Structures are given as structure tokens and as C-alpha cells.
Amino acid sequence: MENISKYIMPLIILGILIFGLFKKGEVYQPFVSGAADSLKTMAEIVPSIVGILVAVSMLKASGAVEMAAFALSPVLKLIGMPREIIPLSLLRPFSGSGSISVVNDIIKTYGPDSYSGRIASVMMGSTETTFYTVALYYGAAKVKNIRHTLLAALLADVCGILGS
């Protein structure tokens, strides 16, 4: 039963082909057309995603995230946020992979059942990679005015961070 997942996509594709044959409709041409459209969309959104990933990597490598965590730690300690969680709360809206690496470090260092480990786990589940998601979906839809979406999404992230 555990190996069934590797057969799901081939079965779906086979099902679509069989459905197309029974309906006596074209199957190959719509597939090729859809693939061409997806490549165009990908070419349009890749620069935004690369820009975000480069910016996050530069922030992490420069030590700016750690400096911000050090500067914010006295204030955030008042609400009970441990210093080791602050980099996660700063990176989470920008990068999923960067956030996962921070959570991994927290869990390796403090343990999954520690106060910091539980906060990090809840924060990962209750927040989103807002800037990445907005760049991806709005870039694909060619939407330029994102201010209301961005404000609402960042407010939701703040609520998720404070709630965790």
C-alpha cells in the first residue's frame, strides 16, 4: 500500500487518455498547447522568484537576520518569544526553505518537545511564505496591484507568529 503513490500520476494520465479516446476528442494537441502555455508562464514568473531567493540568501549570508534578531530580542522577550525563534519569524514570509532550515536547527538544538521547538512548529504551520506566494501567483496572473493582498497576508502572518 505504501508504494501506490508512485502509480497515481501515471494512472491519472492514463485515465485522461482513455476518457479522451471514448469522447473521440483530441488529446495530444490540448496537452501540447497547455505545456507551451505553462512554459510561457514559467518564463514570466521565474525572475521574481529568483530575485526573492537571492535576496533571502544574501540576508542570511550577511548576518543581517541574526543582527535583527539580536536587536529585536529585548522587545520580543516581553511577549515570551525566545531569541532563537526570531530568525524564523523574520524569514518565514520570504522563504520556505530558509524557514525549514531554521526550524531544523531549532529542533536539533533544543528538541521537538522544547518550548522553542513547539513554537517553531506552530509558527511553520500557521504562517505562509507570503512574498513568494504573492510573486508566484500574481506574477502568473499578471496582477500588478498587490497592496491589499500583501497587507492582509502579512497581517495574517503577524497573527500566526504572535499566536504561536
BELZIBEL-V700207 format. One record per residue. RES is the residue in one letter. PSI is psi in degrees with one decimal (NA if undefined). NEAR is the number of other C-alpha atoms within 10 Angstrom. D_CENTER is the distance of its C-alpha to the mean C-alpha in whole Angstrom. Layout:
RES_PSI_NEAR_D_CENTER + RES_PSI_NEAR_D_CENTER
//
This chain:
M_-31.2_4_30 + E_-19.5_5_27 + N_2.1_7_27 + I_-25.9_7_27 + S_-28.8_9_23 + K_-11.1_9_24 + Y_-6.8_9_26 + I_-53.1_11_24 + M_-46.8_10_23 + P_-36.7_11_27 + L_-38.5_11_28 + I_-46.0_11_26 + I_-44.6_11_27 + L_-41.0_12_31 + G_-39.9_12_31 + I_-43.0_13_30 + L_-43.9_16_33 + I_-41.8_13_35 + F_-43.9_13_34 + G_-38.3_14_35 + L_-41.4_12_38 + F_-32.9_9_40 + K_-8.0_10_39 + K_38.1_9_40 + G_169.8_12_38 + E_139.9_11_36 + V_-44.6_15_33 + Y_-45.9_11_33 + Q_-45.0_10_33 + P_-34.4_11_30 + F_-47.8_11_28 + V_-41.7_11_29 + S_-44.3_10_28 + G_-39.9_12_25 + A_-40.8_12_24 + A_-41.2_12_25 + D_-39.5_12_23 + S_-34.0_13_20 + L_-37.9_10_21 + K_-43.9_12_22 + T_-43.0_16_19 + M_-41.6_14_17 + A_-29.1_11_19 + E_-34.0_16_19 + I_-16.8_18_15 + V_-42.1_15_15 + P_-39.1_14_16 + S_-43.6_15_14 + I_-42.6_18_11 + V_-41.2_12_14 + G_-43.9_13_15 + I_-44.9_17_11 + L_-39.8_18_11 + V_-43.7_11_15 + A_-43.1_14_15 + V_-42.8_17_13 + S_-40.8_13_15 + M_-41.0_13_18 + L_-43.8_14_17 + K_-45.0_15_17 + A_-32.2_11_20 + S_-15.9_11_22 + G_4.8_11_22 + A_-34.9_13_21 + V_-43.3_19_18 + E_-38.8_18_21 + M_-41.6_12_24 + A_-40.0_13_22 + A_-41.5_20_21 + F_-42.0_14_25 + A_-36.2_12_26 + L_-16.6_13_24 + S_-39.0_18_25 + P_-38.8_13_28 + V_-46.5_10_27 + L_-18.6_16_24 + K_-27.3_12_27 + L_-28.5_9_29 + I_5.0_9_26 + G_15.1_10_26 + M_117.9_20_22 + P_151.8_15_23 + R_-33.8_18_23 + E_-14.3_20_21 + I_-23.0_21_18 + I_-45.1_22_18 + P_-36.1_21_16 + L_-44.3_24_13 + S_-27.4_23_13 + L_-36.7_16_14 + L_-28.7_20_11 + R_-43.6_24_8 + P_-15.3_20_8 + F_-40.0_20_8 + S_123.1_22_6 + G_-44.1_17_4 + S_-38.1_13_8 + G_-40.1_18_10 + S_-41.9_22_9 + I_-38.7_17_10 + S_-36.7_12_13 + V_-44.0_21_14 + V_-41.6_25_14 + N_-44.2_16_16 + D_-41.7_14_18 + I_-44.8_22_19 + I_-37.8_18_20 + K_-39.3_11_22 + T_-45.8_12_24 + Y_-15.6_14_24 + G_152.5_14_24 + P_-25.0_17_21 + D_4.7_11_24 + S_166.6_13_25 + Y_-46.6_12_24 + S_-39.2_21_21 + G_-40.8_22_20 + R_-41.9_18_20 + I_-46.0_22_18 + A_-41.4_27_15 + S_-44.6_18_15 + V_-39.3_15_15 + M_-40.3_25_13 + M_-35.1_21_10 + G_-21.0_12_11 + S_6.1_16_12 + T_173.5_20_9 + E_156.5_20_6 + T_76.8_19_4 + T_-51.9_22_7 + F_-39.0_18_8 + Y_-47.0_21_6 + T_-44.7_16_6 + V_-43.6_18_10 + A_-41.1_21_11 + L_-55.7_20_10 + Y_-41.5_12_12 + Y_-31.2_16_14 + G_-40.8_19_15 + A_-35.5_17_16 + A_-1.4_12_18 + K_38.5_13_20 + V_129.4_11_19 + K_-35.5_8_20 + N_101.0_9_21 + I_5.4_11_18 + R_-42.0_9_19 + H_-40.1_9_19 + T_-46.0_13_16 + L_-44.3_14_14 + L_-47.0_12_17 + A_-41.3_12_16 + A_-41.5_20_13 + L_-35.5_18_13 + L_-41.0_12_16 + A_-39.5_16_14 + D_-44.0_21_12 + V_-42.7_17_16 + C_-41.6_14_17 + G_-40.0_18_15 + I_-48.5_24_15 + L_-36.0_15_19 + G_-32.1_11_19 + S_NA_17_18
//
